[in-house]
Amino acid sequence: MTLLFRCAAIIAAGLLAGSAAAVVRKPVAKAPVVPIDDLTVAATRHVANCPSPKLSACVIKKPVDSSYRVLTPGVELDDKGDHWVADFGKSTEAKILLRVLGRNGDLHEIEVSFGKKTPAKGGPAPKASPAPK
């Protein structure tokens, strides 16, 4: 009877050793992929219609307070309080994207298009041609 118990103990030990070896041989699970946070600053969009840069400078209402940084290269802004006088040089572009960063980290993108301005409502009426004699 003791031989029977010894054989059973040997078989049980072999099975346990085999299952323990199987646990060790399993591949280690990879860590879950952590999504990357998007750190892009959302821009506030604006539009401005200006005369051709060959004719005159452009006056743009300021979307930021006193402290700001112009991110668009080659653009000169003259701060006049509530407005900027922008010098776009002799640009031949139909549109320019003016990017300005405010002191609080707020990004503003001003799409400046060049062309003729339409007269505002209540402005001077077009001159009538003289009546025939």
C-alpha positions as CSV (number, residue, x, y, z in Angstrom):
1,M,0.0,0.0,0.0
2,T,2.8,2.4,0.7
3,L,4.1,1.6,-2.8
4,L,0.8,2.7,-4.2
5,F,0.9,6.0,-2.2
6,R,4.5,6.6,-3.4
7,C,3.5,6.1,-7.0
8,A,0.5,8.4,-6.6
9,A,2.7,11.0,-4.9
10,I,5.3,10.8,-7.7
11,I,2.6,11.2,-10.4
12,A,1.0,14.1,-8.5
13,A,4.4,15.8,-8.1
14,G,5.1,15.3,-11.8
15,L,1.8,16.9,-12.8
16,L,2.3,19.8,-10.4
17,A,5.8,20.3,-11.7
18,G,4.6,20.2,-15.3
19,S,1.8,22.7,-14.6
20,A,4.2,25.0,-12.8
21,A,6.6,24.9,-15.7
22,A,3.7,25.8,-18.0
23,V,2.9,28.8,-16.0
24,V,6.5,30.0,-16.2
25,R,6.6,29.5,-20.0
26,K,3.6,31.7,-20.7
27,P,4.6,35.0,-22.4
28,V,4.4,38.1,-20.2
29,A,1.4,40.3,-21.1
30,K,2.4,43.7,-22.6
31,A,1.3,46.8,-20.8
32,P,-1.7,48.5,-22.3
33,V,-1.1,51.3,-24.8
34,V,-1.7,54.7,-23.2
35,P,-3.2,57.2,-25.6
36,I,-1.2,60.3,-26.4
37,D,-2.8,63.6,-25.3
38,D,-3.2,66.1,-28.0
39,L,-1.4,69.3,-26.9
40,T,-2.4,71.4,-29.9
41,V,-3.9,74.8,-28.9
42,A,-7.3,75.5,-30.4
43,A,-7.3,78.7,-32.4
44,T,-10.0,81.3,-32.4
45,R,-10.7,82.3,-36.0
46,H,-11.4,85.8,-37.3
47,V,-11.7,87.4,-40.7
48,A,-10.6,90.8,-42.0
49,N,-11.0,92.4,-45.4
50,C,-8.3,94.9,-46.3
51,P,-7.4,97.0,-49.3
52,S,-4.5,95.7,-51.5
53,P,-1.2,95.9,-49.7
54,K,0.2,97.7,-52.7
55,L,-2.3,100.6,-52.1
56,S,-2.3,101.0,-48.3
57,A,-1.9,99.5,-44.9
58,C,-4.7,97.5,-43.3
59,V,-6.6,98.4,-40.1
60,I,-7.6,95.4,-38.0
61,K,-9.6,95.3,-34.8
62,K,-7.4,93.7,-32.0
63,P,-8.8,90.4,-30.7
64,V,-6.3,90.4,-27.8
65,D,-5.3,92.8,-24.9
66,S,-2.0,94.6,-24.7
67,S,0.4,91.7,-24.5
68,Y,0.7,89.5,-27.6
69,R,3.2,87.9,-30.0
70,V,2.9,87.9,-33.8
71,L,3.6,84.4,-35.0
72,T,3.3,85.1,-38.8
73,P,6.8,86.0,-40.2
74,G,7.2,89.1,-42.2
75,V,4.1,91.0,-40.9
76,E,4.5,94.3,-39.0
77,L,1.8,95.3,-36.6
78,D,1.6,98.9,-35.3
79,D,-0.5,98.9,-32.1
80,K,-3.0,101.8,-32.0
81,G,-4.9,100.8,-28.9
82,D,-8.0,98.9,-30.0
83,H,-6.7,98.4,-33.5
84,W,-3.6,97.3,-35.4
85,V,-2.3,98.9,-38.5
86,A,-0.8,96.0,-40.4
87,D,1.9,96.3,-43.1
88,F,1.9,93.3,-45.3
89,G,4.6,94.7,-47.5
90,K,4.0,94.3,-51.2
91,S,2.4,90.9,-50.9
92,T,0.8,89.5,-54.0
93,E,-1.2,86.8,-52.0
94,A,-5.0,86.9,-52.2
95,K,-5.2,85.9,-48.5
96,I,-2.8,85.8,-45.6
97,L,-3.3,83.9,-42.3
98,L,-2.2,86.2,-39.5
99,R,-1.4,84.2,-36.3
100,V,-1.2,86.0,-33.0
101,L,-0.6,84.5,-29.5
102,G,-2.1,86.3,-26.5
103,R,-0.5,86.6,-23.1
104,N,-2.8,83.9,-21.7
105,G,-1.8,81.4,-24.4
106,D,-4.9,82.0,-26.5
107,L,-4.2,81.6,-30.2
108,H,-5.9,83.8,-32.7
109,E,-5.9,83.2,-36.5
110,I,-7.0,86.1,-38.6
111,E,-7.7,85.3,-42.3
112,V,-6.9,88.6,-44.0
113,S,-8.3,88.8,-47.6
114,F,-7.4,91.7,-49.9
115,G,-9.9,93.3,-52.2
116,K,-12.5,96.0,-52.5
117,K,-14.7,96.7,-49.5
118,T,-18.4,97.0,-50.0
119,P,-20.0,100.2,-48.7
120,A,-21.6,99.7,-45.3
121,K,-25.4,100.2,-44.8
122,G,-26.3,103.8,-44.3
123,G,-23.1,105.0,-46.1
124,P,-23.1,107.5,-48.8
125,A,-25.3,106.6,-51.8
126,P,-23.7,106.3,-55.2
127,K,-23.8,109.6,-57.2
128,A,-26.5,109.8,-59.7
129,S,-25.7,110.7,-63.3
130,P,-26.8,114.2,-64.4
131,A,-30.3,114.3,-65.9
132,P,-30.4,114.7,-69.7
133,K,-31.2,118.2,-71.1
